[in-house]
């Protein structure tokens, strides 16, 4: 019971500095990963920087998905 009294006082320490409820990177840069692979490739082609990288990543993850 003593341990249970100590648990609420423990603060989470996330190594990456993120808070648990923070949006994912794709959502923060404005890429919807639920779109089709071809739409994601089009977004990647017409974007630059982090948005382009995340669109490519999402498209690659969807393309490799087994259904």
C-alpha positions, -999 to 999 in steps of 0.1 A, spaced: 0 0 0 29 23 6 40 19 -30 5 29 -42 7 61 -23 40 70 -40 28 64 -76 7 95 -82 37 117 -74 58 101 -102 61 125 -132 65 110 -167 98 116 -183 96 112 -221 131 111 -237 119 129 -269 103 157 -250 68 150 -264 37 150 -243 15 119 -246 -14 137 -263 6 155 -289 -3 151 -325 18 128 -347 42 143 -372 22 135 -403 -9 153 -388 11 183 -377 25 188 -412 -9 183 -428 -7 149 -444 -37 126 -441 -23 90 -441 -57 75 -447 -57 86 -484 -49 63 -512 -13 56 -522 -17 75 -555 -30 106 -537 -2 105 -512 23 103 -540 7 133 -557 9 153 -524 46 143 -521 53 154 -557 37 188 -551 52 195 -517 85 201 -502 103 196 -469 87 177 -440 53 174 -457 69 157 -487 89 134 -465 58 124 -445 37 118 -476 63 95 -491 66 77 -458 28 72 -455 26 60 -491 54 35 -486 38 22 -454 5 17 -472 20 2 -503 38 -25 -482 7 -33 -462 -7 -68 -466 -45 -71 -469 
